[in-house]
């Protein structure tokens, strides 16, 4: 039995192997080249490009300590308050220092009278002739006048010191900044040199970036810095101010005999050291709050022309 033909069905054209092979080679080569370029870009970005996620916001911290001793009778700030240079922070009981100043002023008056009497007596004896006053008496009166003058100068110095101590009962802020971790309370006793309050200098903020040593050849003073704080969207602008010249080396610590204590352990995976790079902050967006200790990502680029 003969089957009927179906004229509407056609066999599709299949290209020969010689036509497909060049396309496959081109596609494979392009994919390999793209993979190579992508791998090279990733290698450059992670190992050579000057960027790091290990950045920290830093600031100068001022420890406020009294220069005299006494009980704190007034506290004029609260925790996290913004203060300006010269603002009063706290006050020490001034009663004893006012009395000391009054006593010192009285001593100055007494010494001044003694000095005037001694000078007048010395001048009178110097004018008398040798028959009336001996040379020894003239020398003695002159020495007494000099001693009185020295005592008067010492009294003046003691009065000035008492006045300075009275002024030191009021402790003022030496910088613009923020009160932080306030634990001082009215009634506490202040001792000279003992920290009673801590301020963060608001004019001293900078960023410390810890870059791997393999990236240092591409870092230069003046390079533009893109700083992005964790949790904040806006970017902080800055530039590289300086590069650290030293970090700690555990092998340099001497042992009890004063010899270098070199560790014998060495792993196969050798990690690059990280060196601090100081970045000066040029511009901070208005809605960004800086706090010492914040972490950030830093990307460096060529210095921008002004």
BADRENPA-15943 format. One record per residue (C-alpha): residue number from 1; residue in one letter; x, y, z. Coordinates in nm, 3 decimals. Layout:
N
{kolgu: NUM, dovex: A, u: X, v: Y, w: Z}
...
This chain:
306
{kolgu: 1, dovex: X, u: 0.000, v: 0.000, w: 0.000}
{kolgu: 2, dovex: X, u: 0.140, v: 0.336, w: -0.095}
{kolgu: 3, dovex: X, u: 0.133, v: 0.615, w: 0.162}
{kolgu: 4, dovex: X, u: 0.012, v: 0.957, w: 0.053}
{kolgu: 5, dovex: X, u: 0.263, v: 1.236, w: 0.030}
{kolgu: 6, dovex: X, u: 0.235, v: 1.548, w: 0.242}
{kolgu: 7, dovex: X, u: 0.357, v: 1.838, w: 0.028}
{kolgu: 8, dovex: X, u: 0.314, v: 2.097, w: 0.305}
{kolgu: 9, dovex: X, u: 0.578, v: 1.937, w: 0.533}
{kolgu: 10, dovex: X, u: 0.933, v: 2.035, w: 0.462}
{kolgu: 11, dovex: X, u: 1.254, v: 1.924, w: 0.624}
{kolgu: 12, dovex: X, u: 1.435, v: 2.224, w: 0.779}
{kolgu: 13, dovex: X, u: 1.782, v: 2.312, w: 0.653}
{kolgu: 14, dovex: X, u: 2.058, v: 2.189, w: 0.882}
{kolgu: 15, dovex: X, u: 2.382, v: 2.373, w: 0.837}
{kolgu: 16, dovex: X, u: 2.691, v: 2.171, w: 0.800}
{kolgu: 17, dovex: X, u: 2.949, v: 2.136, w: 1.075}
{kolgu: 18, dovex: X, u: 3.188, v: 2.365, w: 0.895}
{kolgu: 19, dovex: X, u: 2.945, v: 2.659, w: 0.926}
{kolgu: 20, dovex: X, u: 2.883, v: 2.617, w: 1.306}
{kolgu: 21, dovex: X, u: 3.239, v: 2.566, w: 1.428}
{kolgu: 22, dovex: X, u: 3.368, v: 2.926, w: 1.370}
{kolgu: 23, dovex: X, u: 3.076, v: 3.069, w: 1.567}
{kolgu: 24, dovex: X, u: 3.140, v: 2.838, w: 1.858}
{kolgu: 25, dovex: X, u: 3.507, v: 2.928, w: 1.859}
{kolgu: 26, dovex: X, u: 3.426, v: 3.300, w: 1.856}
{kolgu: 27, dovex: X, u: 3.172, v: 3.269, w: 2.136}
{kolgu: 28, dovex: X, u: 3.406, v: 3.055, w: 2.345}
{kolgu: 29, dovex: X, u: 3.695, v: 3.297, w: 2.292}
{kolgu: 30, dovex: X, u: 3.480, v: 3.596, w: 2.379}
{kolgu: 31, dovex: X, u: 3.359, v: 3.425, w: 2.698}
{kolgu: 32, dovex: X, u: 3.714, v: 3.336, w: 2.798}
{kolgu: 33, dovex: X, u: 3.835, v: 3.691, w: 2.728}
{kolgu: 34, dovex: X, u: 3.544, v: 3.838, w: 2.926}
{kolgu: 35, dovex: X, u: 3.613, v: 3.604, w: 3.218}
{kolgu: 36, dovex: X, u: 3.982, v: 3.700, w: 3.208}
{kolgu: 37, dovex: X, u: 3.903, v: 4.072, w: 3.207}
{kolgu: 38, dovex: X, u: 3.653, v: 4.028, w: 3.487}
{kolgu: 39, dovex: X, u: 3.900, v: 3.828, w: 3.694}
{kolgu: 40, dovex: X, u: 4.173, v: 4.086, w: 3.632}
{kolgu: 41, dovex: X, u: 3.936, v: 4.370, w: 3.732}
{kolgu: 42, dovex: X, u: 3.838, v: 4.188, w: 4.051}
{kolgu: 43, dovex: X, u: 4.200, v: 4.113, w: 4.132}
{kolgu: 44, dovex: X, u: 4.296, v: 4.477, w: 4.081}
{kolgu: 45, dovex: X, u: 3.999, v: 4.602, w: 4.281}
{kolgu: 46, dovex: X, u: 4.052, v: 4.382, w: 4.583}
{kolgu: 47, dovex: X, u: 4.431, v: 4.361, w: 4.590}
{kolgu: 48, dovex: X, u: 4.563, v: 4.683, w: 4.436}
{kolgu: 49, dovex: X, u: 4.290, v: 4.945, w: 4.423}
{kolgu: 50, dovex: X, u: 4.321, v: 5.188, w: 4.720}
{kolgu: 51, dovex: X, u: 4.007, v: 5.117, w: 4.920}
{kolgu: 52, dovex: X, u: 3.924, v: 4.963, w: 5.254}
{kolgu: 53, dovex: X, u: 3.628, v: 4.884, w: 5.475}
{kolgu: 54, dovex: X, u: 3.851, v: 4.913, w: 5.781}
{kolgu: 55, dovex: X, u: 3.812, v: 5.284, w: 5.854}
{kolgu: 56, dovex: X, u: 3.745, v: 5.460, w: 6.181}
{kolgu: 57, dovex: X, u: 3.638, v: 5.811, w: 6.276}
{kolgu: 58, dovex: X, u: 3.883, v: 5.956, w: 6.526}
{kolgu: 59, dovex: X, u: 3.891, v: 6.272, w: 6.739}
{kolgu: 60, dovex: X, u: 4.105, v: 6.435, w: 7.005}
{kolgu: 61, dovex: X, u: 3.983, v: 6.367, w: 7.360}
{kolgu: 62, dovex: X, u: 4.051, v: 6.628, w: 7.628}
{kolgu: 63, dovex: X, u: 4.069, v: 6.514, w: 7.990}
{kolgu: 64, dovex: X, u: 3.957, v: 6.791, w: 8.224}
{kolgu: 65, dovex: X, u: 4.126, v: 6.792, w: 8.564}
{kolgu: 66, dovex: X, u: 4.133, v: 7.050, w: 8.841}
{kolgu: 67, dovex: X, u: 4.459, v: 7.229, w: 8.921}
{kolgu: 68, dovex: X, u: 4.362, v: 7.278, w: 9.284}
{kolgu: 69, dovex: X, u: 4.183, v: 7.063, w: 9.539}
{kolgu: 70, dovex: X, u: 3.839, v: 7.116, w: 9.682}
{kolgu: 71, dovex: X, u: 3.474, v: 7.011, w: 9.681}
{kolgu: 72, dovex: X, u: 3.269, v: 7.056, w: 9.366}
{kolgu: 73, dovex: X, u: 2.987, v: 7.299, w: 9.451}
{kolgu: 74, dovex: X, u: 2.840, v: 7.367, w: 9.106}
{kolgu: 75, dovex: X, u: 2.808, v: 7.166, w: 8.782}
{kolgu: 76, dovex: X, u: 2.708, v: 7.367, w: 8.476}
{kolgu: 77, dovex: X, u: 2.688, v: 7.096, w: 8.206}
{kolgu: 78, dovex: X, u: 2.507, v: 6.768, w: 8.141}
{kolgu: 79, dovex: X, u: 2.614, v: 6.455, w: 7.958}
{kolgu: 80, dovex: X, u: 2.654, v: 6.489, w: 7.577}
{kolgu: 81, dovex: X, u: 2.611, v: 6.867, w: 7.594}
{kolgu: 82, dovex: X, u: 2.776, v: 7.087, w: 7.332}
{kolgu: 83, dovex: X, u: 3.014, v: 7.342, w: 7.483}
{kolgu: 84, dovex: X, u: 3.215, v: 7.632, w: 7.346}
{kolgu: 85, dovex: X, u: 3.568, v: 7.729, w: 7.435}
{kolgu: 86, dovex: X, u: 3.558, v: 7.928, w: 7.759}
{kolgu: 87, dovex: X, u: 3.225, v: 7.794, w: 7.885}
{kolgu: 88, dovex: X, u: 3.210, v: 7.712, w: 8.258}
{kolgu: 89, dovex: X, u: 3.210, v: 7.337, w: 8.325}
{kolgu: 90, dovex: X, u: 3.211, v: 7.316, w: 8.705}
{kolgu: 91, dovex: X, u: 3.318, v: 7.514, w: 9.011}
{kolgu: 92, dovex: X, u: 3.519, v: 7.423, w: 9.320}
{kolgu: 93, dovex: X, u: 3.436, v: 7.571, w: 9.662}
{kolgu: 94, dovex: X, u: 3.619, v: 7.909, w: 9.658}
{kolgu: 95, dovex: X, u: 3.589, v: 8.002, w: 10.029}
{kolgu: 96, dovex: X, u: 3.935, v: 7.884, w: 10.136}
{kolgu: 97, dovex: X, u: 4.099, v: 8.045, w: 9.834}
{kolgu: 98, dovex: X, u: 3.928, v: 8.379, w: 9.894}
{kolgu: 99, dovex: X, u: 4.058, v: 8.380, w: 10.252}
{kolgu: 100, dovex: X, u: 4.406, v: 8.289, w: 10.128}
{kolgu: 101, dovex: X, u: 4.396, v: 8.582, w: 9.884}
{kolgu: 102, dovex: X, u: 4.288, v: 8.822, w: 10.162}
{kolgu: 103, dovex: X, u: 4.572, v: 8.699, w: 10.382}
{kolgu: 104, dovex: X, u: 4.821, v: 8.736, w: 10.097}
{kolgu: 105, dovex: X, u: 4.708, v: 9.093, w: 10.028}
{kolgu: 106, dovex: X, u: 4.753, v: 9.180, w: 10.396}
{kolgu: 107, dovex: X, u: 5.102, v: 9.032, w: 10.389}
{kolgu: 108, dovex: X, u: 5.185, v: 9.247, w: 10.086}
{kolgu: 109, dovex: X, u: 5.085, v: 9.563, w: 10.273}
{kolgu: 110, dovex: X, u: 5.290, v: 9.464, w: 10.576}
{kolgu: 111, dovex: X, u: 5.598, v: 9.385, w: 10.369}
{kolgu: 112, dovex: X, u: 5.556, v: 9.707, w: 10.176}
{kolgu: 113, dovex: X, u: 5.564, v: 9.910, w: 10.499}
{kolgu: 114, dovex: X, u: 5.875, v: 9.722, w: 10.616}
{kolgu: 115, dovex: X, u: 6.042, v: 9.784, w: 10.284}
{kolgu: 116, dovex: X, u: 5.967, v: 10.158, w: 10.292}
{kolgu: 117, dovex: X, u: 6.097, v: 10.194, w: 10.649}
{kolgu: 118, dovex: X, u: 6.414, v: 10.002, w: 10.567}
{kolgu: 119, dovex: X, u: 6.481, v: 10.211, w: 10.256}
{kolgu: 120, dovex: X, u: 6.427, v: 10.540, w: 10.440}
{kolgu: 121, dovex: X, u: 6.656, v: 10.430, w: 10.722}
{kolgu: 122, dovex: X, u: 6.924, v: 10.321, w: 10.474}
{kolgu: 123, dovex: X, u: 6.905, v: 10.649, w: 10.279}
{kolgu: 124, dovex: X, u: 6.930, v: 10.853, w: 10.600}
{kolgu: 125, dovex: X, u: 7.236, v: 10.663, w: 10.721}
{kolgu: 126, dovex: X, u: 7.404, v: 10.687, w: 10.380}
{kolgu: 127, dovex: X, u: 7.379, v: 11.068, w: 10.397}
{kolgu: 128, dovex: X, u: 7.542, v: 11.090, w: 10.741}
{kolgu: 129, dovex: X, u: 7.913, v: 11.140, w: 10.757}
{kolgu: 130, dovex: X, u: 8.173, v: 10.889, w: 10.869}
{kolgu: 131, dovex: X, u: 8.202, v: 11.059, w: 11.213}
{kolgu: 132, dovex: X, u: 7.830, v: 11.006, w: 11.286}
{kolgu: 133, dovex: X, u: 7.777, v: 10.657, w: 11.139}
{kolgu: 134, dovex: X, u: 8.033, v: 10.388, w: 11.083}
{kolgu: 135, dovex: X, u: 8.075, v: 10.211, w: 10.751}
{kolgu: 136, dovex: X, u: 7.956, v: 9.888, w: 10.910}
{kolgu: 137, dovex: X, u: 7.625, v: 10.049, w: 11.013}
{kolgu: 138, dovex: X, u: 7.572, v: 10.188, w: 10.663}
{kolgu: 139, dovex: X, u: 7.632, v: 9.845, w: 10.510}
{kolgu: 140, dovex: X, u: 7.399, v: 9.683, w: 10.763}
{kolgu: 141, dovex: X, u: 7.120, v: 9.928, w: 10.689}
{kolgu: 142, dovex: X, u: 7.167, v: 9.879, w: 10.315}
{kolgu: 143, dovex: X, u: 7.149, v: 9.500, w: 10.354}
{kolgu: 144, dovex: X, u: 6.835, v: 9.534, w: 10.568}
{kolgu: 145, dovex: X, u: 6.673, v: 9.741, w: 10.292}
{kolgu: 146, dovex: X, u: 6.760, v: 9.475, w: 10.034}
{kolgu: 147, dovex: X, u: 6.615, v: 9.199, w: 10.252}
{kolgu: 148, dovex: X, u: 6.296, v: 9.402, w: 10.302}
{kolgu: 149, dovex: X, u: 6.271, v: 9.452, w: 9.926}
{kolgu: 150, dovex: X, u: 6.308, v: 9.077, w: 9.865}
{kolgu: 151, dovex: X, u: 6.042, v: 9.000, w: 10.127}
{kolgu: 152, dovex: X, u: 5.809, v: 9.246, w: 9.959}
{kolgu: 153, dovex: X, u: 5.861, v: 9.083, w: 9.618}
{kolgu: 154, dovex: X, u: 5.796, v: 8.740, w: 9.772}
{kolgu: 155, dovex: X, u: 5.472, v: 8.870, w: 9.923}
{kolgu: 156, dovex: X, u: 5.367, v: 9.000, w: 9.582}
{kolgu: 157, dovex: X, u: 5.433, v: 8.659, w: 9.427}
{kolgu: 158, dovex: X, u: 5.235, v: 8.486, w: 9.702}
{kolgu: 159, dovex: X, u: 4.944, v: 8.725, w: 9.644}
{kolgu: 160, dovex: X, u: 4.951, v: 8.658, w: 9.268}
{kolgu: 161, dovex: X, u: 4.956, v: 8.283, w: 9.333}
{kolgu: 162, dovex: X, u: 4.659, v: 8.313, w: 9.568}
{kolgu: 163, dovex: X, u: 4.473, v: 8.511, w: 9.302}
{kolgu: 164, dovex: X, u: 4.551, v: 8.246, w: 9.040}
{kolgu: 165, dovex: X, u: 4.430, v: 7.969, w: 9.272}
{kolgu: 166, dovex: X, u: 4.104, v: 8.157, w: 9.325}
{kolgu: 167, dovex: X, u: 4.057, v: 8.187, w: 8.949}
{kolgu: 168, dovex: X, u: 4.122, v: 7.814, w: 8.916}
{kolgu: 169, dovex: X, u: 3.816, v: 7.734, w: 9.125}
{kolgu: 170, dovex: X, u: 3.616, v: 7.790, w: 8.805}
{kolgu: 171, dovex: X, u: 3.701, v: 7.527, w: 8.543}
{kolgu: 172, dovex: X, u: 3.628, v: 7.629, w: 8.183}
{kolgu: 173, dovex: X, u: 3.628, v: 7.436, w: 7.859}
{kolgu: 174, dovex: X, u: 3.960, v: 7.471, w: 7.671}
{kolgu: 175, dovex: X, u: 3.806, v: 7.366, w: 7.335}
{kolgu: 176, dovex: X, u: 3.484, v: 7.352, w: 7.139}
{kolgu: 177, dovex: X, u: 3.338, v: 7.008, w: 7.184}
{kolgu: 178, dovex: X, u: 3.101, v: 6.769, w: 7.351}
{kolgu: 179, dovex: X, u: 3.080, v: 6.648, w: 7.710}
{kolgu: 180, dovex: X, u: 3.095, v: 6.269, w: 7.709}
{kolgu: 181, dovex: X, u: 3.058, v: 5.998, w: 7.972}
{kolgu: 182, dovex: X, u: 2.989, v: 6.250, w: 8.249}
{kolgu: 183, dovex: X, u: 3.023, v: 6.094, w: 8.593}
{kolgu: 184, dovex: X, u: 3.107, v: 6.408, w: 8.794}
{kolgu: 185, dovex: X, u: 2.851, v: 6.510, w: 9.055}
{kolgu: 186, dovex: X, u: 2.810, v: 6.804, w: 9.292}
{kolgu: 187, dovex: X, u: 2.981, v: 6.714, w: 9.619}
{kolgu: 188, dovex: X, u: 3.265, v: 6.516, w: 9.461}
{kolgu: 189, dovex: X, u: 3.613, v: 6.607, w: 9.577}
{kolgu: 190, dovex: X, u: 3.852, v: 6.730, w: 9.309}
{kolgu: 191, dovex: X, u: 4.220, v: 6.646, w: 9.332}
{kolgu: 192, dovex: X, u: 4.488, v: 6.820, w: 9.121}
{kolgu: 193, dovex: X, u: 4.567, v: 6.617, w: 8.810}
{kolgu: 194, dovex: X, u: 4.278, v: 6.373, w: 8.851}
{kolgu: 195, dovex: X, u: 4.043, v: 6.360, w: 8.549}
{kolgu: 196, dovex: X, u: 3.693, v: 6.470, w: 8.644}
{kolgu: 197, dovex: X, u: 3.540, v: 6.525, w: 8.298}
{kolgu: 198, dovex: X, u: 3.604, v: 6.426, w: 7.936}
{kolgu: 199, dovex: X, u: 3.547, v: 6.640, w: 7.626}
{kolgu: 200, dovex: X, u: 3.557, v: 6.543, w: 7.259}
{kolgu: 201, dovex: X, u: 3.715, v: 6.822, w: 7.055}
{kolgu: 202, dovex: X, u: 3.462, v: 6.895, w: 6.778}
{kolgu: 203, dovex: X, u: 3.727, v: 7.070, w: 6.566}
{kolgu: 204, dovex: X, u: 3.963, v: 6.771, w: 6.558}
{kolgu: 205, dovex: X, u: 3.770, v: 6.496, w: 6.379}
{kolgu: 206, dovex: X, u: 3.960, v: 6.294, w: 6.121}
{kolgu: 207, dovex: X, u: 3.936, v: 5.949, w: 5.962}
{kolgu: 208, dovex: X, u: 4.194, v: 5.674, w: 6.006}
{kolgu: 209, dovex: X, u: 4.196, v: 5.422, w: 5.722}
{kolgu: 210, dovex: X, u: 4.384, v: 5.096, w: 5.769}
{kolgu: 211, dovex: X, u: 4.504, v: 4.997, w: 5.421}
{kolgu: 212, dovex: X, u: 4.685, v: 4.678, w: 5.326}
{kolgu: 213, dovex: X, u: 5.052, v: 4.725, w: 5.246}
{kolgu: 214, dovex: X, u: 4.995, v: 4.598, w: 4.890}
{kolgu: 215, dovex: X, u: 4.780, v: 4.906, w: 4.824}
{kolgu: 216, dovex: X, u: 5.023, v: 5.165, w: 4.958}
{kolgu: 217, dovex: X, u: 5.204, v: 5.219, w: 4.623}
{kolgu: 218, dovex: X, u: 4.877, v: 5.361, w: 4.486}
{kolgu: 219, dovex: X, u: 4.816, v: 5.594, w: 4.783}
{kolgu: 220, dovex: X, u: 4.957, v: 5.947, w: 4.777}
{kolgu: 221, dovex: X, u: 4.925, v: 6.251, w: 5.000}
{kolgu: 222, dovex: X, u: 4.649, v: 6.472, w: 4.864}
{kolgu: 223, dovex: X, u: 4.443, v: 6.190, w: 4.708}
{kolgu: 224, dovex: X, u: 4.068, v: 6.250, w: 4.722}
{kolgu: 225, dovex: X, u: 3.887, v: 6.031, w: 4.975}
{kolgu: 226, dovex: X, u: 3.529, v: 5.909, w: 4.947}
{kolgu: 227, dovex: X, u: 3.421, v: 5.823, w: 5.302}
{kolgu: 228, dovex: X, u: 3.091, v: 5.648, w: 5.365}
{kolgu: 229, dovex: X, u: 2.990, v: 5.587, w: 5.726}
{kolgu: 230, dovex: X, u: 2.811, v: 5.266, w: 5.816}
{kolgu: 231, dovex: X, u: 2.442, v: 5.345, w: 5.848}
{kolgu: 232, dovex: X, u: 2.462, v: 5.683, w: 5.674}
{kolgu: 233, dovex: X, u: 2.385, v: 5.740, w: 5.307}
{kolgu: 234, dovex: X, u: 2.553, v: 6.076, w: 5.234}
{kolgu: 235, dovex: X, u: 2.924, v: 6.070, w: 5.155}
{kolgu: 236, dovex: X, u: 3.192, v: 6.258, w: 5.348}
{kolgu: 237, dovex: X, u: 3.460, v: 6.428, w: 5.141}
{kolgu: 238, dovex: X, u: 3.824, v: 6.434, w: 5.247}
{kolgu: 239, dovex: X, u: 4.181, v: 6.389, w: 5.133}
{kolgu: 240, dovex: X, u: 4.487, v: 6.193, w: 5.239}
{kolgu: 241, dovex: X, u: 4.682, v: 6.403, w: 5.488}
{kolgu: 242, dovex: X, u: 4.962, v: 6.163, w: 5.581}
{kolgu: 243, dovex: X, u: 5.068, v: 5.799, w: 5.584}
{kolgu: 244, dovex: X, u: 5.194, v: 5.627, w: 5.897}
{kolgu: 245, dovex: X, u: 5.559, v: 5.530, w: 5.901}
{kolgu: 246, dovex: X, u: 5.548, v: 5.254, w: 6.162}
{kolgu: 247, dovex: X, u: 5.333, v: 4.983, w: 6.320}
{kolgu: 248, dovex: X, u: 5.399, v: 4.746, w: 6.609}
{kolgu: 249, dovex: X, u: 5.613, v: 4.438, w: 6.549}
{kolgu: 250, dovex: X, u: 5.574, v: 4.151, w: 6.795}
{kolgu: 251, dovex: X, u: 5.913, v: 4.007, w: 6.699}
{kolgu: 252, dovex: X, u: 6.088, v: 4.321, w: 6.819}
{kolgu: 253, dovex: X, u: 5.986, v: 4.270, w: 7.183}
{kolgu: 254, dovex: X, u: 6.291, v: 4.150, w: 7.377}
{kolgu: 255, dovex: X, u: 6.280, v: 3.858, w: 7.618}
{kolgu: 256, dovex: X, u: 6.400, v: 3.865, w: 7.978}
{kolgu: 257, dovex: X, u: 6.763, v: 3.856, w: 7.855}
{kolgu: 258, dovex: X, u: 6.712, v: 4.154, w: 7.624}
{kolgu: 259, dovex: X, u: 6.728, v: 3.940, w: 7.308}
{kolgu: 260, dovex: X, u: 6.486, v: 3.955, w: 7.015}
{kolgu: 261, dovex: X, u: 6.201, v: 3.709, w: 7.066}
{kolgu: 262, dovex: X, u: 6.127, v: 3.592, w: 6.710}
{kolgu: 263, dovex: X, u: 5.827, v: 3.362, w: 6.669}
{kolgu: 264, dovex: X, u: 5.914, v: 3.034, w: 6.491}
{kolgu: 265, dovex: X, u: 5.555, v: 2.991, w: 6.364}
{kolgu: 266, dovex: X, u: 5.487, v: 3.085, w: 6.002}
{kolgu: 267, dovex: X, u: 5.167, v: 2.990, w: 5.825}
{kolgu: 268, dovex: X, u: 5.144, v: 2.918, w: 5.453}
{kolgu: 269, dovex: X, u: 4.888, v: 3.194, w: 5.409}
{kolgu: 270, dovex: X, u: 5.067, v: 3.524, w: 5.461}
{kolgu: 271, dovex: X, u: 4.835, v: 3.819, w: 5.523}
{kolgu: 272, dovex: X, u: 4.930, v: 4.170, w: 5.422}
{kolgu: 273, dovex: X, u: 4.996, v: 4.412, w: 5.706}
{kolgu: 274, dovex: X, u: 4.766, v: 4.710, w: 5.746}
{kolgu: 275, dovex: X, u: 4.907, v: 5.059, w: 5.793}
{kolgu: 276, dovex: X, u: 4.714, v: 5.364, w: 5.914}
{kolgu: 277, dovex: X, u: 4.646, v: 5.643, w: 5.665}
{kolgu: 278, dovex: X, u: 4.527, v: 5.974, w: 5.811}
{kolgu: 279, dovex: X, u: 4.246, v: 6.139, w: 5.615}
{kolgu: 280, dovex: X, u: 4.151, v: 6.500, w: 5.675}
{kolgu: 281, dovex: X, u: 3.779, v: 6.570, w: 5.657}
{kolgu: 282, dovex: X, u: 3.697, v: 6.850, w: 5.411}
{kolgu: 283, dovex: X, u: 3.317, v: 6.844, w: 5.406}
{kolgu: 284, dovex: X, u: 3.049, v: 6.679, w: 5.619}
{kolgu: 285, dovex: X, u: 2.684, v: 6.678, w: 5.503}
{kolgu: 286, dovex: X, u: 2.448, v: 6.865, w: 5.732}
{kolgu: 287, dovex: X, u: 2.244, v: 6.556, w: 5.819}
{kolgu: 288, dovex: X, u: 2.547, v: 6.342, w: 5.914}
{kolgu: 289, dovex: X, u: 2.650, v: 6.314, w: 6.279}
{kolgu: 290, dovex: X, u: 3.014, v: 6.237, w: 6.349}
{kolgu: 291, dovex: X, u: 3.115, v: 6.034, w: 6.652}
{kolgu: 292, dovex: X, u: 3.458, v: 5.902, w: 6.737}
{kolgu: 293, dovex: X, u: 3.472, v: 5.527, w: 6.685}
{kolgu: 294, dovex: X, u: 3.233, v: 5.505, w: 6.390}
{kolgu: 295, dovex: X, u: 3.333, v: 5.260, w: 6.117}
{kolgu: 296, dovex: X, u: 3.339, v: 5.353, w: 5.750}
{kolgu: 297, dovex: X, u: 3.440, v: 5.249, w: 5.400}
{kolgu: 298, dovex: X, u: 3.708, v: 5.456, w: 5.226}
{kolgu: 299, dovex: X, u: 3.775, v: 5.475, w: 4.853}
{kolgu: 300, dovex: X, u: 4.067, v: 5.686, w: 4.733}
{kolgu: 301, dovex: X, u: 4.100, v: 5.855, w: 4.397}
{kolgu: 302, dovex: X, u: 4.319, v: 6.111, w: 4.221}
{kolgu: 303, dovex: X, u: 4.349, v: 6.449, w: 4.386}
{kolgu: 304, dovex: X, u: 4.089, v: 6.696, w: 4.263}
{kolgu: 305, dovex: X, u: 4.187, v: 7.032, w: 4.128}
{kolgu: 306, dovex: X, u: 4.061, v: 7.328, w: 4.333}
